[in-house]
Structure formats: C-alpha cells, structure tokens
Amino acid sequence: KVLEKELHGLLKILQEKGVVPEGLSVASEFHVYRSLRRGATARATNMQLSQVVIDTNNRWRSMQTSRGKKNLPMSQLYLDIRVALPAHLAFSAAM
C-alpha cells in the first residue's frame, strides 16, 4: 500500500506536468505489482530470453486469468515447478 501511494503521487506530479495524460485515472490504471511484472516481462523480451523461460515465469498469470488449469497449453498444464526451477532461475538471474 505504501509503494502504491508513492507511485500514484509521483504519477500525479507527472500528470500535472503534462507527461501523463490528464484524463487518465492514475489510481485505477497503475499498480506497483502489475507495473513491475510488466516491466520484468518486457525486459526479458528485450534481452531475448527464450519464450519458454518467459512463459514459465508468467505461468501463474495464465492460471489466474483462465480461473483454472484447463486453458493452459499442455506444456504448462503438466509442468512440475521443481523440474522447471532452472527456467524460473534463468528469468530471475537475467534481471
């Protein structure tokens, strides 16, 4: 919550200076956790990490979005986190 308030405060200052569009609701559009996750995924893509590594790191997001495992690709559906640990570590190590 503290970081969220800090982020929103800084973005509102930028909004007053015209950097962030005036009609944009900073509080509803920007969240620390989502922004950090998006940033990490974008950086991993820019660093040309393999899509497998990126997808493995974002697997929980797919499960949240689909409200269960049924919509996941087979490679993710039967993924054992212990076996996929090197892919998770590759994502973190690259950052």
ABEGO torsion letter per residue (X at the ends): XAAAAAAAAAAAAAAAAGABBAABBAAAABBAAAAAAAAAAAAAAAAGBBAAAAAAAAAAAAAAAAGEAAABBAAAAABBAAAAAAAAAAAAAAX
